[in-house]
Amino acid sequence: MQKLTSQSEWIARAQTVLPAGGFGNFDPGIVIARGEGSHIWDEDGREYIDYLIGSGPMLLGHGHPEVMEAVFEQVPKGTTFFANNAKGIELAEAIVEAVPCCEQVRYVASGGEADMYAMRLARAYTGRNKILKFEGGYHGMSAEAQMSLAPQMRVNFPTAAPDSAGIPQGVADQMLIAPFNDLAAVEALLIEHNDVAAIIVEPLQRIIPAMPGYLQGLRDLCDRHDVLLIFDEIVTGFRLAYGGAQERYGVTPDICTLGKIIGGGFALAALGASTELMKHFDKAIVGGDNWLMQLGTLSGNPVAAAAGLRTMEVLRRDGSYDRLREIGRTLQGMQCRALVEAGIPHQICGDETLFDIYFTRAACRDYRSAKHDDPAQNITYNAALRDRGIFKSPGKLYPSLAITEADLAHTQEAVRFAVNALGEH
């Protein structure tokens, strides 16, 4: 086979064998060749500072030497077994020790699976069918999660709007949709519907922070109405703090889902809860009628577990999260100052460990308010950053511990260039 060296050739080849020319994840107009530390290179050899970090898991950067050491130690011993293994058990112990709501965990291969099983577990435990989720909340690609994730048209709450073809109406009928950061709306729905099994929520919804007291308010409402609370911590787990959003905000859910960082860049996710809830995965305890069947070829595979264990070990070291937040504050500050000096209305939205910019004067508190006044500004800004070697999602910026002072200096120059491009827009 002829060796392809041009990115344009790879793109053309992808368009032949991949729908829409891509994996469905990110801009198919770029093909990544390799990553090292805080940098990646495309197939044309162009170098970027990576603020996408694989959509979150590469918190330590690409090819971290200690993580690679753990992986290379495990690979010769076996890559997957479809059976219990020591690394997977060790990782479960570390998760249980770190995450307040977890007394036991069950592994899956992706965050979307974890969220799907979390909702199924809530239904199995309560005997109820309905799930309340928030408009704009992302919980993977299951039929339930594909309800009002990114609706193009506004519908009246609590009607669920499917985001994908191929979803039966019966799924929508079991979903209730509420606006994020609105406790009164949630309370009204729980009063009206007595068949809600659980509320599922991202503690940081995409990049929209929960308002002070909101998560505790959800906890209180769930307790009052005998409803389970699920925190989707696929993104926030081991990012906002070592114990995730539960540690950061001091609110403990009944069930949580974890992914990304716990696999150290490999395919691994989990859901966790109390032993009382997790007994539904044990047929010998609950019997066939109440048993929640779950299995997966790569669930708990030892390579991912080894990578996750070593990643978590590094994160436990003194100063890791202080440094991550310092990097985030620096990135926020350089953008805010440049935009203020240019007189461009904007909001920095999110946490220091995960955020981005909305070009608007309005406060961003839910899906309908978190938007750009002129979406073309966001396109121009992000394109200019990419042109100056900054690799990020159009809607998120992930700081990582691999970012250096030189990276920050380069990013500041790129931000000035991008703000100037906005002035010419």
N, C-alpha and C positions, 0 to 999 in steps of 0.2 A: 504493500500500500504506500502510495506517495505521502511523504511527510508534509503536513500542512503547517505553514509558519505564519500565514496571514490571518488576522482576525476576521477579515471579510470573507475569507474562504470557509472558516469555521461557521460563521453566521449563515452562509449560503447552504452549507451541509446540514445545519440544524433545521433550517426551514423545510428541508425535504423530509426529515424523519421525525420532527417534533411539532405537535400542533402549535400554531402561532409562533413557531420557531424557538420555543423555550420550554423550561421545566415548569412554568406557571408561577415561579417565585419572584423573579426580578427582571429588570430590563434585558431583553434578549439581544440588545445591540452591543453588549459587551460580553466577552468570553474570558474568564479568569484562568490564568496559567498556573499561578502559584501564590502562596502567601508566606510571609516571614515576619514575626513580631507584629508591629503595627502597620505593616505595608503589604499591599498586594500588587501583582503585575498582570496586565492583560496579555493576550496572545501576540500583540504587536510590541510587547516589551515595555509598554508605558506603565509607570509606577504611580501608585495612589496611596494616600494615607487612608486606612480603612476605618470608617465610622459606621459600617454596616455590621461588621464582625459576624457574618453568617446569620444575621437576624438575632444576634444575642449570645450564642453559646461561647464565642471565643473571647471571654472576658479577660483572659490572660494574654491574648494575642495568638498569632499563628505559630505553631511549632515550638511552643514553650518547652525548653529543654527538660524540665522535670516531668512534665506530662508525657513527653515523648519517651523518656526513660521508662516510665511506668508502662506505656503501651508496648514498647519494644521488648520489655521483660515478659509481658503476657502473651504476645502474639505467637512465639514458638511453642507455647504450652497449649494453645488452642484458642480459636476465635469465637466459637459459639458451640453450645452443647444441647440446647433445648432441655436443660436440666439445671438443678441448683448448682451453684459454684461459689467458691469462697469469696471471690471479689464482690459478687452481687450481694452476698450476705453482709459483708463488711460495709458496703455502701448503704444498705438498708439501715444498719445500725447507726451510721453517721447521720443519715437523714432524720431518723427518729430522735436522735440526741439534739439535733439543731432546730427542728420545726415543731412549734408548740402543739399543733393539733394532731400530730402523727404519733400513734402508738404502734402502728403497723403500716407497711406500704405494699403495694402490688405494682410490678413493673409492666410497662408496655413499651412500644417502640417510638411513639410520637406523642406530642402534646395533645393533638386532636383526639387521639384514642383515649388518653387519660381523661379529658373532659367528657367524652362520650360515656365512659364507664362511671365517672363520678355522678353524672345525672342518672344513669341506670341504677347505681347503688342507692341513691336517694329514693328512687321509686320503689326499689325492692324493700328497703327498710321501712318506709312509711306506708306503703300500700296505696299511695296516691300517684296520679299521673302527670299533673301539670308542673311545668318548670317556668319560673319567672326569670327572664334575662333582660338586659338593658340595651336599648337601641344603640348601635355602634359598638357593642361589646364583641370581642373576637374570642371564640372558643373552639377553633378548629374547623373542620370541614364536614362534620356529621350533619345529618338532616336538621337536627334541633339547633345546632350552632349556626346553620346557614339561614337563620331567621332574623331579619332586621339587623344584619351586620353592617351593610352599607346601602340602605334603601335609596333609590334614586328619587322616589316620590314620597312625600309625607303622607302617612296614613294616621288615622286616629288611634291613640293608645286605648286598649292593649293589643290591638290587632297585629298579628305577626305577618310580615311581608317576606316571602322567600327571596333569597338572593341568587338562587340557582334553579335551573330547570331540573326536572326529574324528581322533585320532592312532592310526595302525596299531600293532599289537603289535610288529611288526618293528622299529620305532624304539626302543621300550623295550628290546628284546633287545640293542641295540648300545650301551646306556648303562650305565655303572657309577656308583653313587651312594655317596659316602663322607661321613662327618661332617667338618665343617670343624674345623681346628686339631688334627687327629689324624693325625700322621705314620705311626704304626704301622699304622693302618687302610689308609692309602694304600699303604704298602710291601707289606702282605699281599696287596692286590688286584693290584699289579703283578707280584708273584711268581706268583700264581695264573693271571693272564691275560697271555699273551704277544702278544696282538693289540690292544694299546691304542695308538692313534695319538697321543693327546694328553690332557693334563690341562688343563681350563679352570677358571680361578679368578678371582674378584674379589679383588684384594689387600686391600681392605677390603670384607668380604662384607656388603652392605647397610650396616649400621653396626657390624658386629662386627669388631674389629681382629684381624689375625693375631697370634698369640703370638710373642714374641721367638724368632727362629730358624726359624719355621715356613716362611716363603716360601723361605728359603735351603735348608731341608730338602727342599721340593718340587723346587727346582732340582737338588739333588744326586740325588734319586731319579730324576728324569727323565733325567739324564745317565747314571746307572748302568744304567737299563733301556732306554735308547735311545728315549725317549718325548719328544715335543715339549711344551713348557710354554707355555700361552696365558694372558696376563694380559688380562682384560676391564677395560680402563681407560676405558670409556665415562664413568663417573662420576669416577674418580680422576685421569684425565689432565688436566693443567694445573690441577688443584685442590689435590692434596696438596703439589705442588711444580710448578715450571714443567715439569720433565721427568717429572711424574707420580709414581706409586708406585715406578717403577723408580729414579728419582732419590732419592725419600724413603727407601726401604728398602735401596737398593744391591743389588738383585737384578734381573738382566736375563732376561726370558723369550725364547723363540724367536719368538713372534708376539704382537702386542698389537692391541687394538681401541680406537679413539678415537671420540668423538662429543661431543655437547652443546657444550662450550666452543669447539671448533675451528670451529663454524659460527656462533658469535656470536649465537645465537638463531634461526638459519635451519636448514633441513633439510640436514644434512651429517654424514657419519661416514666412518671410514676403518679399514682394517686395514693393519698394517705389519710387516715382517720383513726378514730379510737378502735380498740379491739372489739367493742360492742358492735360498731358498724361494719368493720372488716370481716366479721364472722360470716357474712353473706357470701364470701368467697370460699368458705369451707363447708362442703356438702355434708360432711359427717356431723356438723353441728346443727345446721339449719334445715337439713332435709332437701329433697329434690325440688319441691315446690317453691322454696325460698332461696335456692342456690343461684348465685350470679356466676354463670359460666364465663371464664376469661382465660385465654391462652394466646401466645404469640411466638413465632419462630425465634425472634431476636430479643425477646423480653429478658432483661437482666443479663445480657451477654457480657462475658468477662472483660473484653477489651474496652467497651464503653464504661463499665464499672471501674476499671483501673484508672481510666482517664478522668472520670468524675471524682474518684477518691483523691487523686493527686491534686486536681484543681481545687477541691474543697480544702485540702491541707494548706495550700498556698494562701487561700483566702482567709484562713483562720489566723494568719500571722498578724502581729501588731501593726497597725497603720494601714492595712490594705484598703479598708473602706474609707478611711480619712483621705487617702491618696486619690481614690476613685472620685470622691466628691470634690476634691480640690481641682482635679482635671475638669470635671463637669462645670464647676463654677467659672473656671477660666474660659471655657468654651462659650458658656452663656454670656459672660461679661463682654467678651470681645465682639460678639455679634450685636448685643444690645447697644453698646457704645457706638459702634459704627452706624447702626440704623438710626439711633437718636440724633447723631451728628448730621446725618443726611436728611433728617426730618421725615422719615418713613414710618408710618404707624405700624405697630407690631405688638405681639404678645409672645413672650417666652413661656411655653406651656410644657409642664411635666415635672420631673424630679431631676436633681443634679445628675443622677445616674442614667437617665433616659429622658430626652426632651426633643423639642423642635420649635420652629417659629410659625405662628399664624400671622399673616399680614392683614391685621384688622385692629380696630380700636376697641372692639367689643370683648368682654370677658368670655373666656372659653370654659364652660361648665358642663356641657353635654354635647351629644352628637350634632344637634342642630345649630348650636352656637359656635362650635369649634370649626370654623371655616375661614377661608381667605376672602376678603372683600373682592379681590381681583385674583382669581386663580392663576392668571398669566404671570403674576409677580413671583409666585412660588416656582413656576416652571423656569422662568428666567434666572432666578437666584440659584436654584439647584444645578441648572445647566452650566452656569458660570463657575460654580464651585467644582463641578466635575472637570471643566476645562482647565482648572488650576490644580488638578490632582487630588481632589477631595472626593472620596467614594462614600456615599451615604444614600439612604432611602429618601424619596421625596417627602416623607412624612415623619421621619424619626432620625435622631442622631444618638448613637450608642457610644459613650466614652468607654475606653478599655484601660486596663492597667499597663498595657504595652506602650501607650502614648508617651512620647518623650518631650522634653522642652523644645527640641528642634522641630518636632511635629507641630507643637503648638505655635511656634513662630511662623512656620510655613502656613498653617491654617489661618493665622491672623492676616497674612498677606492675601490669601485666597478670599477671605471674607471681605476685605477692602475692595478687591477686584469685583466681587459679586454685588456688593452694594453700589458700586459705581455703575455696574451694568443695569441695576434697577433704576438708577437715575436717568439712564438713557432710554429706559423702557417706555 
